């Protein structure tokens, strides 16, 4: 019983931490939500332009992001997602790393088992898991810093559903992501054995 209570407390703590760091975005056009980070995956839902979504994280390269709405979730191409910024918005595809959006892995069996058990294509998950997915291309910074665009009219972005906190996240500065250090050669040993002297 104590172990179960500990698990419940841990899950609640994780949920509260996630809510504290929630990042919201909105769809920039009518979008298809897919069951994985590629347009080949089955269609989960269709969201109209201006739908407010919780951004669960993006896959490596920030090309596709997991979105959550109305107790549902799936993946949307990041070029079709906006992120409120300085009174306007930026496109997630261009600004994902600048905004500190988390990178998340995609493990089909685990993800589908958690969210899509009742979907008709769930029973074909093994075939989908074997479906070759090309590795995501590395993220390349845009030629110019991400452009802050004017926010569309308020009618474009509908109010959030009741019980969902408003978009009040502190706006992070648009600065380049930290560069990964280049691999370096190992330092020379501190002690070198003496060279044999010629006789």
NULOGU-828651 format. One record per residue (C-alpha): residue number from 0; residue in three letters; z, y, x. Coordinates in nm, 3 decimals. Each point is the difference from the previous one (the first is absolute). Layout:
% residues N
+-----+-----+---------+---------+---------+
|   n | res |       w |       v |       u |
+-----+-----+---------+---------+---------+
| NUM | Ala |       Z |       Y |       X |
...
+-----+-----+---------+---------+---------+
% end
This chain:
% residues 199
+-----+-----+---------+---------+---------+
|   n | res |       w |       v |       u |
+-----+-----+---------+---------+---------+
|   0 | Unk |   0.000 |   0.000 |   0.000 |
|   1 | Unk |   0.088 |   0.240 |   0.282 |
|   2 | Unk |  -0.328 |  -0.072 |   0.174 |
|   3 | Unk |  -0.187 |   0.079 |  -0.321 |
|   4 | Unk |   0.189 |   0.329 |  -0.040 |
|   5 | Unk |  -0.084 |   0.087 |   0.361 |
|   6 | Unk |  -0.369 |  -0.065 |  -0.068 |
|   7 | Unk |   0.011 |   0.217 |  -0.312 |
|   8 | Unk |   0.169 |   0.282 |   0.194 |
|   9 | Unk |  -0.254 |  -0.030 |   0.281 |
|  10 | Unk |  -0.293 |   0.009 |  -0.244 |
|  11 | Unk |   0.149 |   0.303 |  -0.176 |
|  12 | Unk |   0.046 |   0.177 |   0.334 |
|  13 | Unk |  -0.358 |  -0.070 |   0.099 |
|  14 | Unk |  -0.120 |   0.127 |  -0.338 |
|  15 | Unk |   0.202 |   0.322 |   0.034 |
|  16 | Unk |  -0.128 |   0.053 |   0.354 |
|  17 | Unk |  -0.357 |  -0.049 |  -0.118 |
|  18 | Unk |   0.052 |   0.246 |  -0.286 |
|  19 | Unk |   0.146 |   0.256 |   0.241 |
|  20 | Unk |  -0.313 |  -0.018 |   0.217 |
|  21 | Unk |  -0.247 |  -0.032 |  -0.286 |
|  22 | Unk |  -0.331 |   0.171 |   0.056 |
|  23 | Unk |  -0.220 |   0.082 |  -0.297 |
|  24 | Unk |  -0.370 |   0.059 |  -0.014 |
|  25 | Unk |  -0.265 |   0.021 |  -0.270 |
|  26 | Unk |  -0.348 |  -0.132 |  -0.059 |
|  27 | Unk |  -0.280 |   0.242 |   0.084 |
|  28 | Unk |  -0.249 |  -0.181 |  -0.225 |
|  29 | Unk |  -0.013 |  -0.299 |  -0.232 |
|  30 | Unk |   0.096 |  -0.291 |   0.227 |
|  31 | Unk |   0.000 |  -0.378 |   0.000 |
|  32 | Unk |   0.328 |  -0.156 |   0.109 |
|  33 | Unk |  -0.058 |  -0.321 |   0.194 |
|  34 | Unk |   0.219 |  -0.303 |   0.071 |
|  35 | Unk |  -0.042 |   0.057 |   0.373 |
|  36 | Unk |  -0.121 |   0.258 |   0.250 |
|  37 | Unk |  -0.374 |  -0.050 |  -0.048 |
|  38 | Unk |  -0.249 |   0.054 |  -0.280 |
|  39 | Unk |  -0.073 |  -0.375 |  -0.010 |
|  40 | Unk |   0.346 |  -0.079 |  -0.140 |
|  41 | Unk |   0.046 |  -0.051 |  -0.376 |
|  42 | Unk |   0.042 |   0.304 |  -0.221 |
|  43 | Unk |   0.361 |   0.061 |  -0.102 |
|  44 | Unk |  -0.043 |   0.315 |  -0.206 |
|  45 | Unk |  -0.195 |   0.322 |  -0.037 |
|  46 | Unk |   0.180 |   0.334 |   0.035 |
|  47 | Unk |  -0.145 |   0.327 |  -0.128 |
|  48 | Unk |  -0.026 |   0.309 |   0.214 |
|  49 | Unk |   0.331 |   0.182 |   0.043 |
|  50 | Unk |   0.228 |  -0.303 |  -0.040 |
|  51 | Unk |   0.323 |   0.049 |   0.195 |
|  52 | Unk |   0.085 |  -0.305 |   0.212 |
|  53 | Unk |   0.273 |  -0.100 |   0.241 |
|  54 | Unk |  -0.147 |  -0.068 |   0.343 |
|  55 | Unk |   0.148 |  -0.326 |   0.125 |
|  56 | Unk |  -0.167 |   0.020 |   0.341 |
|  57 | Unk |  -0.342 |  -0.046 |   0.157 |
|  58 | Unk |  -0.156 |  -0.276 |   0.204 |
|  59 | Unk |  -0.083 |   0.055 |   0.366 |
|  60 | Unk |  -0.267 |   0.267 |   0.027 |
|  61 | Unk |   0.117 |   0.182 |  -0.317 |
|  62 | Unk |  -0.318 |  -0.101 |  -0.187 |
|  63 | Unk |   0.176 |  -0.172 |  -0.292 |
|  64 | Unk |   0.342 |   0.076 |  -0.144 |
|  65 | Unk |   0.226 |  -0.189 |  -0.234 |
|  66 | Unk |   0.073 |   0.198 |  -0.316 |
|  67 | Unk |   0.264 |  -0.061 |  -0.267 |
|  68 | Unk |   0.006 |   0.120 |  -0.360 |
|  69 | Unk |   0.153 |  -0.129 |  -0.325 |
|  70 | Unk |   0.150 |  -0.310 |   0.171 |
|  71 | Unk |  -0.342 |  -0.094 |   0.133 |
|  72 | Unk |  -0.146 |   0.021 |   0.345 |
|  73 | Unk |  -0.316 |  -0.053 |   0.196 |
|  74 | Unk |  -0.222 |   0.157 |   0.267 |
|  75 | Unk |  -0.218 |   0.311 |  -0.024 |
|  76 | Unk |  -0.243 |   0.138 |   0.255 |
|  77 | Unk |   0.187 |   0.283 |   0.175 |
|  78 | Unk |  -0.299 |   0.236 |  -0.023 |
|  79 | Unk |   0.063 |   0.016 |  -0.376 |
|  80 | Unk |   0.369 |   0.093 |   0.031 |
|  81 | Unk |   0.146 |   0.350 |   0.031 |
|  82 | Unk |   0.342 |   0.093 |   0.139 |
|  83 | Unk |   0.172 |   0.325 |  -0.110 |
|  84 | Unk |   0.032 |   0.230 |   0.300 |
|  85 | Unk |   0.093 |   0.369 |   0.041 |
|  86 | Unk |  -0.094 |   0.090 |  -0.357 |
|  87 | Unk |  -0.328 |  -0.191 |   0.029 |
|  88 | Unk |  -0.088 |  -0.352 |   0.100 |
|  89 | Unk |  -0.150 |  -0.202 |   0.283 |
|  90 | Unk |  -0.206 |  -0.319 |  -0.020 |
|  91 | Unk |   0.212 |  -0.297 |   0.104 |
|  92 | Unk |  -0.290 |  -0.161 |   0.191 |
|  93 | Unk |  -0.011 |   0.298 |   0.238 |
|  94 | Unk |   0.368 |   0.091 |   0.015 |
|  95 | Unk |   0.186 |  -0.333 |  -0.034 |
|  96 | Unk |   0.136 |  -0.015 |   0.355 |
|  97 | Unk |   0.080 |   0.372 |   0.002 |
|  98 | Unk |   0.208 |  -0.041 |  -0.314 |
|  99 | Unk |   0.198 |  -0.293 |   0.137 |
| 100 | Unk |  -0.121 |  -0.245 |  -0.264 |
| 101 | Unk |   0.128 |  -0.345 |   0.090 |
| 102 | Unk |  -0.231 |  -0.275 |   0.119 |
| 103 | Unk |   0.055 |  -0.321 |  -0.195 |
| 104 | Unk |  -0.134 |  -0.351 |   0.059 |
| 105 | Unk |  -0.193 |  -0.186 |  -0.268 |
| 106 | Unk |   0.082 |  -0.369 |  -0.039 |
| 107 | Unk |  -0.198 |  -0.122 |  -0.299 |
| 108 | Unk |   0.214 |  -0.304 |  -0.096 |
| 109 | Unk |   0.322 |   0.205 |   0.007 |
| 110 | Unk |  -0.141 |   0.308 |  -0.171 |
| 111 | Unk |  -0.182 |  -0.187 |  -0.275 |
| 112 | Unk |   0.301 |  -0.228 |  -0.053 |
| 113 | Unk |   0.220 |   0.304 |  -0.058 |
| 114 | Unk |  -0.233 |   0.200 |  -0.228 |
| 115 | Unk |  -0.294 |  -0.196 |  -0.136 |
| 116 | Unk |   0.128 |  -0.338 |  -0.118 |
| 117 | Unk |  -0.119 |   0.065 |  -0.357 |
| 118 | Unk |  -0.347 |   0.117 |   0.102 |
| 119 | Unk |  -0.292 |  -0.240 |  -0.062 |
| 120 | Unk |  -0.117 |   0.014 |   0.362 |
| 121 | Unk |   0.346 |  -0.088 |   0.140 |
| 122 | Unk |  -0.084 |  -0.372 |  -0.014 |
| 123 | Unk |  -0.284 |   0.061 |   0.247 |
| 124 | Unk |   0.233 |   0.163 |   0.255 |
| 125 | Unk |  -0.061 |  -0.265 |   0.268 |
| 126 | Unk |  -0.373 |   0.068 |  -0.009 |
| 127 | Unk |   0.070 |   0.373 |   0.017 |
| 128 | Unk |   0.246 |  -0.049 |   0.287 |
| 129 | Unk |  -0.273 |  -0.184 |   0.193 |
| 130 | Unk |  -0.249 |   0.279 |  -0.079 |
| 131 | Unk |  -0.078 |   0.162 |   0.336 |
| 132 | Unk |   0.104 |   0.362 |   0.012 |
| 133 | Unk |  -0.139 |   0.211 |   0.282 |
| 134 | Unk |   0.273 |   0.171 |   0.202 |
| 135 | Unk |   0.046 |   0.361 |  -0.106 |
| 136 | Unk |  -0.169 |   0.248 |   0.232 |
| 137 | Unk |   0.244 |   0.209 |   0.201 |
| 138 | Unk |   0.091 |   0.334 |  -0.151 |
| 139 | Unk |  -0.196 |   0.285 |   0.154 |
| 140 | Unk |   0.125 |   0.353 |  -0.044 |
| 141 | Unk |  -0.240 |   0.220 |  -0.195 |
| 142 | Unk |  -0.212 |   0.246 |   0.198 |
| 143 | Unk |   0.217 |   0.281 |  -0.138 |
| 144 | Unk |   0.366 |  -0.012 |  -0.110 |
| 145 | Unk |   0.041 |  -0.127 |  -0.357 |
| 146 | Unk |  -0.101 |   0.273 |  -0.240 |
| 147 | Unk |   0.259 |   0.121 |  -0.250 |
| 148 | Unk |  -0.195 |   0.037 |  -0.324 |
| 149 | Unk |   0.112 |   0.204 |  -0.301 |
| 150 | Unk |   0.185 |  -0.207 |  -0.255 |
| 151 | Unk |  -0.214 |  -0.075 |  -0.305 |
| 152 | Unk |   0.103 |   0.158 |  -0.331 |
| 153 | Unk |   0.334 |  -0.124 |  -0.129 |
| 154 | Unk |  -0.177 |  -0.193 |  -0.275 |
| 155 | Unk |  -0.162 |  -0.208 |   0.273 |
| 156 | Unk |   0.334 |  -0.145 |   0.117 |
| 157 | Unk |   0.198 |  -0.123 |  -0.303 |
| 158 | Unk |   0.377 |   0.025 |  -0.006 |
| 159 | Unk |   0.184 |  -0.300 |   0.140 |
| 160 | Unk |   0.131 |  -0.261 |  -0.239 |
| 161 | Unk |   0.361 |   0.038 |  -0.108 |
| 162 | Unk |   0.245 |  -0.144 |   0.248 |
| 163 | Unk |  -0.232 |   0.060 |   0.297 |
| 164 | Unk |   0.128 |   0.270 |   0.234 |
| 165 | Unk |  -0.230 |   0.301 |   0.048 |
| 166 | Unk |  -0.193 |   0.054 |   0.320 |
| 167 | Unk |   0.262 |   0.180 |   0.205 |
| 168 | Unk |  -0.042 |  -0.157 |   0.341 |
| 169 | Unk |   0.033 |   0.241 |   0.289 |
| 170 | Unk |  -0.347 |   0.079 |   0.124 |
| 171 | Unk |  -0.047 |  -0.147 |   0.347 |
| 172 | Unk |  -0.193 |   0.207 |   0.253 |
| 173 | Unk |  -0.361 |  -0.099 |   0.055 |
| 174 | Unk |   0.018 |  -0.099 |   0.363 |
| 175 | Unk |  -0.186 |  -0.280 |   0.174 |
| 176 | Unk |   0.168 |  -0.339 |   0.006 |
| 177 | Unk |   0.173 |  -0.093 |   0.322 |
| 178 | Unk |  -0.246 |  -0.140 |   0.249 |
| 179 | Unk |   0.060 |  -0.352 |   0.116 |
| 180 | Unk |   0.079 |  -0.011 |   0.372 |
| 181 | Unk |  -0.278 |  -0.139 |   0.212 |
| 182 | Unk |   0.080 |  -0.330 |   0.168 |
| 183 | Unk |   0.109 |   0.059 |   0.356 |
| 184 | Unk |   0.000 |  -0.228 |   0.301 |
| 185 | Unk |   0.339 |  -0.137 |   0.104 |
| 186 | Unk |   0.183 |   0.205 |   0.264 |
| 187 | Unk |  -0.008 |  -0.135 |   0.354 |
| 188 | Unk |   0.300 |  -0.210 |   0.098 |
| 189 | Unk |   0.291 |   0.192 |   0.149 |
| 190 | Unk |   0.024 |  -0.242 |   0.289 |
| 191 | Unk |  -0.297 |  -0.130 |   0.198 |
| 192 | Unk |   0.054 |  -0.299 |   0.229 |
| 193 | Unk |  -0.064 |   0.072 |   0.368 |
| 194 | Unk |  -0.347 |  -0.075 |   0.127 |
| 195 | Unk |  -0.026 |  -0.267 |   0.267 |
| 196 | Unk |  -0.055 |   0.153 |   0.343 |
| 197 | Unk |  -0.290 |  -0.128 |   0.213 |
| 198 | Unk |   0.109 |  -0.197 |   0.308 |
+-----+-----+---------+---------+---------+
% end
